[in-house]
Amino acid sequence: MATIPDAMTESDRRHRIWFFPDKFWQATKHMPKDEAASLMEEVERYAAAGDVQALSKYPFVFVGDPYKKKKSGSAA
């Protein structure tokens, strides 16, 4: 059985797309159902295409590992 190289696995983690339903429902709370469904279809198309730049504009989508602490580069 072949194993996946560690570098490829790390790359996949950096580009993993996370969807947060609770944030989606908050963002679409006052939208008509058809508009919210259209928004979800748009997000799904971008995710299927792997367009992380387009996905970054949505507050309920995160690309990468949302639980990994970011390094803070404090310039003092």
C-alpha positions as CSV (number, residue, x, y, z in Angstrom):
1,M,0.0,0.0,0.0
2,A,1.4,3.4,-1.0
3,T,1.7,6.2,1.5
4,I,1.1,9.9,1.0
5,P,4.2,12.0,1.3
6,D,4.2,14.3,4.3
7,A,4.8,17.4,2.2
8,M,1.6,16.7,0.2
9,T,-0.4,16.1,3.4
10,E,0.9,19.4,4.8
11,S,0.0,21.2,1.6
12,D,-3.5,19.8,1.8
13,R,-3.9,21.1,5.4
14,R,-3.0,24.6,4.3
15,H,-5.6,24.6,1.6
16,R,-8.4,22.8,3.5
17,I,-11.7,24.6,3.3
18,W,-13.7,24.9,6.5
19,F,-17.4,25.9,6.5
20,F,-19.0,27.1,9.7
21,P,-22.8,26.6,9.5
22,D,-23.6,28.7,12.6
23,K,-21.8,31.7,11.0
24,F,-23.6,31.1,7.7
25,W,-27.0,31.0,9.4
26,Q,-26.2,34.3,11.2
27,A,-25.1,35.9,8.0
28,T,-28.2,34.8,6.1
29,K,-30.7,35.2,9.0
30,H,-32.7,38.0,7.3
31,M,-32.2,36.8,3.7
32,P,-35.0,35.2,1.7
33,K,-34.6,31.4,1.4
34,D,-33.9,31.5,-2.3
35,E,-31.1,34.1,-1.9
36,A,-29.5,32.1,0.9
37,A,-29.6,29.0,-1.2
38,S,-28.1,30.9,-4.1
39,L,-25.3,32.1,-1.8
40,M,-24.6,28.5,-0.6
41,E,-24.5,27.3,-4.3
42,E,-22.0,30.1,-5.0
43,V,-19.8,29.0,-2.1
44,E,-20.0,25.4,-3.1
45,R,-18.9,26.3,-6.7
46,Y,-15.9,28.2,-5.4
47,A,-15.0,25.4,-3.0
48,A,-15.2,22.8,-5.8
49,A,-13.0,24.9,-8.0
50,G,-10.5,25.5,-5.1
51,D,-10.8,29.3,-5.5
52,V,-9.5,30.2,-2.0
53,Q,-9.2,33.9,-2.9
54,A,-12.9,34.1,-3.7
55,L,-13.8,32.0,-0.6
56,S,-11.9,34.4,1.7
57,K,-14.5,37.1,1.3
58,Y,-17.1,35.0,3.2
59,P,-17.1,35.3,7.0
60,F,-18.4,31.7,7.4
61,V,-15.6,30.1,5.3
62,F,-12.0,29.6,6.4
63,V,-9.1,28.2,4.3
64,G,-6.4,26.5,6.2
65,D,-6.5,25.2,9.8
66,P,-8.7,27.5,11.9
67,Y,-7.4,25.8,15.1
68,K,-3.7,26.4,14.4
69,K,-2.3,29.4,16.2
70,K,-1.0,32.0,14.0
71,K,2.6,33.3,14.6
72,S,2.5,36.8,15.7
73,G,5.3,38.9,14.3
74,S,5.5,41.7,16.8
75,A,7.9,44.4,15.6
76,A,9.1,46.3,18.7
